[in-house]
Amino acid sequence: MTATATTTEGAEPAVRAGATESADRAGRRPAQALRRPLLWYRDPLSCLQTTFAAVVDTAGGDPLEVLGAGWEFRHIPGDVRTEEFYHPSRHPEDLGRSIAPHHHVRSQWTTPAADRDPLSELADEIAAGRLPIAAVDNFHLPFRPAYHDVHAAHLIVVYGVDLARGLVLVSDAQPPAFTGPIRAEDFLAAWGSANPADDQDAFFSATRIDRRYLRVEIGDSRPLDRDGLRAALRANVDGFTAAPASDGGAWTGLAGLRRYLDEVVAAAAAGDSATVRDVYPFGWSMQAQACLHGELLRTVGVDRDLPCLREAGRAVEAVGHTWSGLRVTAAHGWPAPQAAAESLEHHGARLQQRYQCAVEAVDRAVGRL
């Protein structure tokens, strides 16, 4: 990113943007702040996509183009984690490169240096023009419905730090949506939480937060032209139709999808609650990706009067929405998986059919571009 921490429209009036290390007349350290991030949200998305969307927008890119260009199926056995932002990454420790494979988006998990005030480190990131994406526990965030009720691993964007007033400016596009200051002690509690196991949320608790944050780098964000879109779609289709290959143990493409769905049904029939429970967090990443890709194709198809893309977009969006049946069935059925096996098989068969139709539709669109 090339943005600098100068005063911009939308900065919190109580927080001075672009401050330095020097103190003001009252002896307080001034704040570090960037403009308010974009609250960019779609119903099927998790905090992974909405936080990256804010960073992409701040860097001058189009979130739909950047986050919607890639589409794949990827399952890594044994890798599913109880975090709302879980994503099966082809590039370990680089979520940005995984969710935006056709653009220069890079990210790295980071923790503050042990000899530094952690909020000062975030302030320095912001002063350098970077928006940190912090992992947090919803239990400690006053603006989340789970406040002091449910533990769950979540992501938010940090766009300002005011050590003098004891405030941190955060942005969260996930409903009910919030942008503004919270007390530093609340932020630190959420950012440093152990996120203990919570019976009320079997899907996103029991994963430590440990003051992690994502340092994100956004490169050239030029709009996708026809050639760029064609190349991205061809790569996506090839990923679905290529013969199964060794890929770090991942199950990929249409063949990987079939293998995964067979495993889920077999696990349910055998009473394997853990495998069925993992369908919900794992499926969210696949669902969000399909919905964004479908929306991108449909939008470009309308804007450029390309019926083949509109048709392909609707087919891919159908994949995204079909994930709901499988995920919700697993979410309700995992405590008694054998009773849910038949329904899981039904939803899995529909999902497999939708994927097949969508891949064929995108392939046809590539041929007409």
N, C-alpha and C positions, 0 to 999 in steps of 0.2 A: 504494500500500500504506500501511496505517496502523500496521503493527507497529512496535514499538520494540525497540531492542537491550537488552532486560532479560534477566536470567537465566531460562532456561526449561528444562523437562525435556528431556533429550537433548543438552544442550550438553556439549562435550568436557570432562572433569574437569580436564584440564591447562590449559584455556584459560578465562579469565574473561570472561564476557559483559558487554556494555554498558559497556565501559571508556571513560574519557575520555582527553584528551591528557596528563594529569598522569602522572608516573612513580611507580612503587611504591617501597617502602623500599630496595630494592636498586638503584634508579636505572634500572630497565628500564621501557620503555613497555609498559603493559598491553595485553592483546589486545582485539580487537573480534570478537564472535561472535554469531550467532543460533543457534536450536535446529537440530538436525540436520534437513536437508531430507528429505522423503518420497522413498523410492526407488520410483518408480512406473514400471513397465515392462510392455510387451507385446512378443511376439516380432517383429511386423512394424515396430516403431517405430525411428526413429533417435534420436540424441541431441537433435535439435531438439525433438521432442515430450516426451521424458523430462525435459529440463531445464526446459522451460516448465511441465510438470506440477508440478515441485517448487515453482516460484514461485507458481503458482496455488493450490496447497494451502496454502502459507505465508500467503497472503492470505485464506484461508478459503473458497476456491472448490472445486468438485468438478472435478478434472482431466478426467474423462470427459465431463461435460456441456460444459465450456468448450472443450475441444479437439476434441470429437466432434460438435458441432452443425453445423459447416460441412462441405460436400462439393462438390467441383467437379472439372472437368478443365481444366487450364491449362498450355499449353506456350508458352514464349517462345523462338523460334528464336534461336540464337546466345548464349543466356544461361546455359546449363548450366555450372556451375562444379564443380571437383573438390574438393568439401567434403562430408563426411557429412551436414551440415545444410543442403544446398542445398534451396531451395524457390522455385518460380516465383511471385514475389510480384506481386499486383495493386497493391500499395502499396510502391513502391521504398523500401528502407531501413527498412521497418516489418514485420518478420517476424511480430510478435505480431498485428497487425491482419489479416494474411493468413491465419494458421492458426486464428484465432479470430474470424471475421467477425461473429458474432452476440453477442459479448460485448465489454466494454470492456477490451481487452488491447492495449497499445501498447508498442513497443520501439524502441530507437534504438541503432545501432552507435556506440560511443564508444572513444576511445583516451585514455590518461592525458595530462594536460598535460605539456608538455616540461619545465617547471621544477619538477615535483613528483616525489617518490618514487612510482613506480607502485603499490606495495603500500599505501602510505598512502592513495591515492585509493580503492582497493578497500575499505580499512578504513572510510573515511568513508561509502561507500555502505552498508556493512553497518550502521554505527552509526545511519544514517538509516532503517534498517528495510527496505532493499532488498537482494535477493540478486542479485549480478552473475552473469551467465552468460558465462564466458570461453571464447574460442576458443583451442584448444591443439593441439599436435602430439603424438600418442600416443607417438612415439619417445622422448620425454623423461619420460614419466610412469611411475614404478616399479610402479604397480598395474595397468597395462595389459599385456596379452599381447604387444603390439608393442614393449615397452620395449627400446631399443637394438637394434631389429631392423627395424621398418617405420615409415616416415613416413606420417602420415595426419591430416587436419584433423578435429577433434572438438570437442565442447562439454562443459563441466563447470560445475557450480554452485560458487561460492565462498561459504562461509558463515562464515569466520573468518580473521583475520590476527593473528599473534603475532610482531611484529617483534623482541621481546626474545629469544625462543627460536629465531627463524628458521624459523617454521612457517607454512604456509597450510592451512586446513581446506577440503577439497574434497569434493564428492559427485558420484557418477557411477552412475546406475542401469543403464547398459548392462553386460551380463555381461562380466566376473565380478562386477560391482557392488562399489563401494567408497565408504565414508564415513569420513573421518578426516583426520589431519594428514599432510602431506608436507613435505619440506624446501623452503624458499623458493627455493633455487637450482634445484631440479628444476622447480618451478612456473614460475619466470621463464624457464628454458630452453624449456619447452613453450609458454609464452605469447608468447615473442618469436621463435619459430622461423621460419626461412625456408621450412620444410616443402618441401624440394627434391623434385624428381621422383624417384620410387622405382619401380624395375621390379617390385617385389613388390606394389605397389598403384597401378595405373594409374587408379583411380577417385577417390581422395581425397588424393593427393599433388600437388605442384607448384602449390599455392596458398598464398601467404604468410599468416602468422598476424598478425604486426605488433601484438601486444598489444591486439587488439580485445576488447571485451566489450559485452554487451547490457545496457543499462539498461531494465528492464521496469517498466511501470506497470499495475497491475490495478485496475479500477474495481469497481463493484457486482457482486457474485458471487451474487445471489439465484438459487435453483434455478429451472430452466425449468418454467413451468406449461404447461398444455395449449395456451393461446393462443400463448405464446412458442415452443413447439415447432412448432406448426402454421405460424407465420410463418416460422420458420427453414427448415422443410422445403419450404414453397412457394417461397421464394427459391432454394433449392438446385435444385429441379426446373426452375424457370424458367431458371436459368443453364445447365442442360443442354439445354433444348429451344428456347431463343430463337434466332432467325435469326442467323447469323454477323454480327458487327459489328466495326468497328474498335475495338480495345482495346489500344492501345499496341503493336500488332504481335503480340499473343498469339493463339494458337489455343485456343478455348474450347468447352465443351459437347460434345455428341455429334458435331457437325460437325467441331470441332477435333480430337477423338479420331481420327476417320476420316482426317483429313488427316495427322495425326502418324503413325499406323500405316502409311499408304501411303508416307510419306517414309522411314520406317525400312526397310521392305522394299525400296524402290527404291535406297536407299543401300547396303544389303547387296549387292544384285545388281550394283551398280556398283563394288563394292570399297571403299566409303567406310568405313574402319575407325573414324574419329573419331565419326561420327554413331551408329554401332552401339554403340561404347563408352559413349556418353553415355546410352544407355537405362538403364543400371544406376543411376547416381546420380539421374537424373531420375525414374525409375520409383519409387524409394524414397519420395519425397515423396507421390506419388499413391497408392501402396500403403498407407502409414501412415494417410493421411487416410481412405481407404475403410474400412480395418479399424476405426478408431476410430468412425466414423459408424455402421457396421453394429453394433458392440458397443453403442453408445448406444441405438440403436433397439430392438435385441433386449432389452436390459436394461430399458428403460422399458416395453416391451411385456409383459414378464413381471411387473414390479412393479405395473403398473396394469391388468393383465389386458386388454390390447389386442392381439388376435391379428394385426390388420393391421400393427402395428408389428413384431411378432416376425417375420412373414413378410418384411417389407421389410428388416429388419435382417439376416436370413440372406442375402438377395439381395445386399445391399451388401457384406457380408463375403466373399461369393463373388467379387466384383470384386477385393477386396484380395488374396485368395489366388491369383487367376488372374494377377495381375501377376508372381508368382514365376516362372512358366514363361517369360515374355517376358524378364524381367530376367536370369535365370540363363543362358538361351540366348545373350543378348547378351554377358554377362560372359565366357562361354567362347568365343564365336564371333567376337568383334571382331577378333582378329589375322588371321583368314581369313574375312572376312564373306560372301563369295560362297557358301561351303559352308554357311553358317548361314541363308541367305535363305529357304529353304523352311520351315524350322522356325520362323523368326520370323514368317512369314506365317501359319502354323498357329496359333501362340499369339496373334498379333494378332487373328485372326478370332474366336477364343474369347473374348478380352477384350472385343472390341466387342459381341459377343452378350450377355455378362454385364452390361455397362454398360446396354445397352438394356433388359434384363429388370429390372434393379435400379431404373432411373429410373421405369419403369412401376409397379413395386411401391410405391415411395415416393409416387408420384402418387396411387395408389389409397388409400394410408394417409392422405394429407392429406385426401382427400374424406370419410373416415370419422371423422376426429378431431372 
